Amino acid sequence: MSAATDTTPVTAHGNPIGQSVRDSLVIARRNLIRMTRIPEMVLFGVIQPVMFVVLFTYVFGGSMKIGNTTDPDVYKDFLMAGIFAQTVTFATAGSAAGIADDMQKGLVDRFRSLPMARGAVLTGRTVADLVQTAITLLVLAIVALIVGWRTGSADPTSAGEILAGFALLLLLGYAFTWIGALIGLSVRTPEAATSGGIIWLFPVTFISNAFVDSSQMTPWLRHIAEWNPFSATVQACRELFGNPGVVQSDAWPMQHPVWASLIWSVLIIAVFRTLAVRKYRSAAI
């Protein structure tokens, strides 16, 4: 059993990459089945962003100045890219809590005793969380359409650009789940993981162009907001969705938001996946 506990990725049934993919899909399937058996996980994940849409639209609409207008319909279209991005990033807390819960119950120890790829447990978990995020994003988009959000409200757009916008959102969400995975492996309880997984997201999402026009911020705060990875995705989505509020700025991420969003997301995945897998290998059994 001691030898099995310290196993390395099995390659007898194929190449290491293929083995890793198969193991990851098995873990992802396990988490998706668990999700269907606990439907409140999905339900509560949907309710929160819907509340944000309704509250921001009807409470702040008409009081926020976007460009040269305070028209609530303009703010509604401006807002949705930010709400979408906030929703996919807040999935980080769920990832952190889920992994911490598996650690506390000993499930991760049991997985570690099996002859499977080292990163499969974490990859499978993040893939399952990505599926849940996609479902939440779909429901949120329907709610947004119901309250009056429309693509192409400021500039013409195409179906391909709209799909590309949602793809960038899911990529950002997947990147942030790896941050959640590292947090979940670094704390002792799911409660601590939930707090640790969400508390840092508030400055990330609010010091950005998600809910207000960053050009109206003080210079030092605007500089932070414009180089925020979250802001790059929001800016990219507004461009791709053809919505108002695309900020004119000299900052490179705001001039090339699609590329900036891709680069930031890939960089976050590369860094935090490496750190999370390393933490998983060294976690006490």
Secondary structure, DSSP 4 states (H G I P E B T S, - for coil): -HHHHT-----TTS-HHHHHHHHHHHHHHHHHHHHHH-THHHHHHHHHHHHHHHHIIIIITTTS-BTTB--HHHHHHHHHHHHHHHHHHHHHHHHHHHHHHHHHHTHHHHHHTSSS-TTHHHHHHHHHHHHHHHHHHHHHHHHHHHHT--TTSSS---HHHHHHHHHHHHHHHHHHHHHHHHHHHHSSSHHHHHHHHHTTHHHHHHSSSSSS-GGGS-HHHHHHHHT-HHHHHHHHHHHHHT-S-----SSHHHHSHHHHHHHHHHHHHHHHHHHHHHHHHHS--
